[in-house]
Amino acid sequence: MRETDYASVLARRDEILQASTGIDYRRYTDGGVGLDYEGLMRATGYDPDDVRRIQRDRGVGGTPMLELGHITELVRRHSPPGYGAR
């Protein structure tokens, strides 16, 4: 039986995602927070217009970016020069 504690599950994250979606997300990440969204969408076999329609129908995507002043200030205060948003 597999371990089910948080650290063990997190260590199997890639395996779990691939088993549940059939997509190897490691192919679309840069090891950090970057994601090749276009490549990921191409891999699904859906046309970009289909993806937009599906997202719109499900109420996701097209979300406006909101600036959270306190969070932005916190990031600026604790980030090295050139890394603090805007």
C-alpha positions in Angstrom: 0.0 0.0 0.0 1.3 3.5 -0.9 1.9 6.1 1.7 -0.8 8.7 1.9 0.9 11.4 3.9 1.2 14.8 2.3 4.9 14.6 1.5 4.5 11.1 -0.1 1.5 12.2 -2.2 3.3 15.4 -3.3 6.3 13.3 -4.3 4.0 11.3 -6.6 2.4 14.5 -8.0 3.6 14.0 -11.6 2.6 10.4 -11.7 -0.9 11.2 -10.2 -1.5 14.0 -12.8 -0.5 11.8 -15.7 -2.6 8.9 -14.5 -5.7 11.1 -13.9 -5.5 13.2 -17.1 -3.3 11.3 -19.5 -1.1 14.3 -19.9 2.6 14.4 -18.9 2.7 18.0 -17.5 6.5 17.8 -17.1 6.7 18.3 -20.9 5.1 21.8 -20.5 6.8 23.2 -17.4 10.2 24.8 -17.0 10.9 23.4 -13.6 9.6 26.6 -11.9 6.3 28.3 -12.2 6.4 28.7 -16.0 4.0 26.7 -18.2 3.9 26.3 -22.0 0.1 26.8 -22.1 -0.1 26.8 -25.9 1.9 23.5 -26.1 -0.3 22.0 -23.4 -3.5 23.0 -25.3 -2.1 21.6 -28.6 -1.5 18.3 -26.8 -5.2 17.9 -25.9 -6.1 17.8 -29.6 -8.6 20.7 -29.2 -8.5 23.7 -31.5 -7.8 26.9 -29.6 -11.3 28.2 -30.4 -12.7 25.0 -28.9 -10.6 25.5 -25.8 -11.9 29.1 -25.5 -15.5 28.0 -26.0 -15.2 25.2 -23.4 -13.6 27.5 -20.9 -16.3 30.2 -21.5 -19.0 27.6 -21.2 -17.5 26.4 -17.9 -17.0 29.9 -16.5 -13.2 29.8 -16.5 -10.6 31.7 -18.5 -10.7 35.4 -19.4 -10.4 36.3 -15.8 -9.4 39.9 -15.3 -6.1 40.5 -13.5 -6.7 42.4 -10.3 -3.9 44.2 -8.5 -3.9 43.6 -4.8 -2.2 46.6 -3.4 -1.1 45.2 -0.1 0.2 42.0 -1.7 2.0 44.0 -4.3 3.6 46.2 -1.7 4.7 43.2 0.3 6.3 41.6 -2.8 8.1 44.8 -3.6 9.4 45.1 -0.1 10.8 41.6 0.1 12.0 41.0 -3.5 15.4 41.8 -4.9 15.6 44.8 -7.2 13.9 44.1 -10.6 11.7 41.3 -9.2 8.9 43.2 -7.4 6.0 43.5 -9.8 5.6 46.5 -12.2 
